[in-house]
Structures are given as structure tokens and as C-alpha cells.
Amino acid sequence: MVKETIDAVLQAELEAEQIEKNALELRERIIEEAHSSAQKLISGMEKDASEKALRDSELARRRGEEIIVSHERIAQVEISRIREQIKSRKSAAIEMVISELT
């Protein structure tokens, strides 16, 4: 009976050691999987952020070009208006000089 009890205790100890070993291995696998998942998540987030930055940059470039084109049109209209004023004033000045000469 004592031998059986000792054998049962030894068997229980062996089983406990195996359970502890299995638990440690499981813990390591879980940690590795969590680390791997975190790395994938970080990589995905970095890729998404990079793509968004690229899209935002392209959008800003296009908006900048649109603003430049718009301001060029406004400047061309203003230049045309000023040229017309110059022509008109030049004609008026020529007429004034001619009228003073006659």
C-alpha cells in the first residue's frame, strides 16, 4: 500500500511536471503568435498610413495646381483689362495732343 501511494505520488509529480512543461510551451506559442500578430498589425498600419500620406500628397498637389491655374486665369483677365485701359488712355492722350496741336 505504501509503495502504491509512493508510486501514485511520483506519477502525480511526473504528470504535474508535464502539465507545467506543456503550459510553458503553450505560453511561448501564445507570446510568439501575439508578437507575430502585432508585427503584422503594425506593418499593415504603416502601409495604410503611407498610402494615405501618398493620397493626401497627391490631392494637395492637384489642389495646388488648380489654384495656380485659377490665379493664372484671373491674372490674364486683369492683364487684358489693364491693356485695354492703356490703349484707351493712349488713344485719349493722342487725341488730346492732336487737339492741342490744332
C-alpha positions as CSV (number, residue, x, y, z in Angstrom):
1,M,0.0,0.0,0.0
2,V,2.8,2.4,0.8
3,K,4.6,1.6,-2.4
4,E,1.4,2.2,-4.3
5,T,0.9,5.5,-2.6
6,I,4.6,6.5,-3.4
7,D,4.1,5.4,-7.0
8,A,0.9,7.4,-7.2
9,V,2.6,10.5,-5.8
10,L,5.6,10.1,-8.2
11,Q,3.2,9.6,-11.1
12,A,1.3,12.7,-10.0
13,E,4.5,14.7,-9.8
14,L,5.5,13.5,-13.3
15,E,2.1,14.5,-14.6
16,A,2.3,17.9,-12.9
17,E,5.8,18.4,-14.4
18,Q,4.4,17.5,-17.9
19,I,1.4,19.8,-17.4
20,E,3.8,22.6,-16.3
21,K,6.0,22.0,-19.4
22,N,3.0,21.9,-21.7
23,A,1.7,25.2,-20.1
24,L,5.1,26.8,-20.6
25,E,5.3,25.7,-24.2
26,L,1.7,26.9,-24.8
27,R,2.6,30.3,-23.2
28,E,5.6,30.6,-25.5
29,R,3.5,29.8,-28.6
30,I,0.8,32.3,-27.5
31,I,3.5,35.0,-26.9
32,E,5.1,34.3,-30.3
33,E,1.7,34.4,-32.1
34,A,0.8,37.6,-30.3
35,H,4.2,39.1,-31.3
36,S,3.7,38.0,-34.9
37,S,0.1,39.4,-35.0
38,A,1.3,42.7,-33.5
39,Q,4.1,42.9,-36.2
40,K,1.5,42.2,-38.9
41,L,-0.8,44.8,-37.5
42,I,2.0,47.4,-37.2
43,S,3.1,46.6,-40.8
44,G,-0.5,47.0,-42.0
45,M,-1.0,50.2,-40.2
46,E,2.3,51.6,-41.5
47,K,1.3,50.6,-45.1
48,D,-2.1,52.2,-44.6
49,A,-0.6,55.4,-43.2
50,S,2.0,55.5,-46.1
51,E,-0.7,55.1,-48.7
52,K,-2.9,57.7,-47.1
53,A,0.0,60.1,-46.9
54,L,0.7,59.5,-50.6
55,R,-3.0,60.1,-51.5
56,D,-3.1,63.2,-49.4
57,S,0.1,64.5,-51.0
58,E,-1.3,63.9,-54.5
59,L,-4.6,65.6,-53.6
60,A,-2.6,68.6,-52.2
61,R,-0.5,68.7,-55.4
62,R,-3.7,68.7,-57.6
63,R,-5.3,71.4,-55.5
64,G,-2.2,73.5,-55.7
65,E,-2.2,73.1,-59.5
66,E,-5.9,74.1,-59.6
67,I,-5.2,77.2,-57.5
68,I,-2.3,78.1,-59.8
69,V,-4.4,77.7,-62.9
70,S,-7.2,79.7,-61.4
71,H,-4.9,82.5,-60.4
72,E,-3.3,82.5,-63.8
73,R,-6.7,83.0,-65.4
74,I,-7.5,85.8,-63.0
75,A,-4.1,87.4,-63.8
76,Q,-4.7,87.1,-67.6
77,V,-8.1,88.8,-67.2
78,E,-6.5,91.6,-65.2
79,I,-3.7,91.9,-67.7
80,S,-6.2,92.2,-70.6
81,R,-8.2,94.8,-68.6
82,I,-5.1,96.8,-68.0
83,R,-4.0,96.6,-71.6
84,E,-7.4,97.9,-72.7
85,Q,-7.1,100.8,-70.2
86,I,-3.6,101.5,-71.6
87,K,-5.0,101.5,-75.2
88,S,-7.9,103.7,-74.2
89,R,-5.7,106.2,-72.3
90,K,-3.1,106.1,-75.1
91,S,-5.8,106.9,-77.6
92,A,-7.1,109.7,-75.3
93,A,-3.6,111.1,-74.9
94,I,-3.0,111.1,-78.7
95,E,-6.4,112.8,-79.3
96,M,-5.5,115.4,-76.6
97,V,-2.1,116.1,-78.2
98,I,-3.7,116.3,-81.6
99,S,-6.4,118.7,-80.4
100,E,-3.8,120.9,-78.7
101,L,-1.8,121.0,-81.9
102,T,-4.7,122.1,-84.0
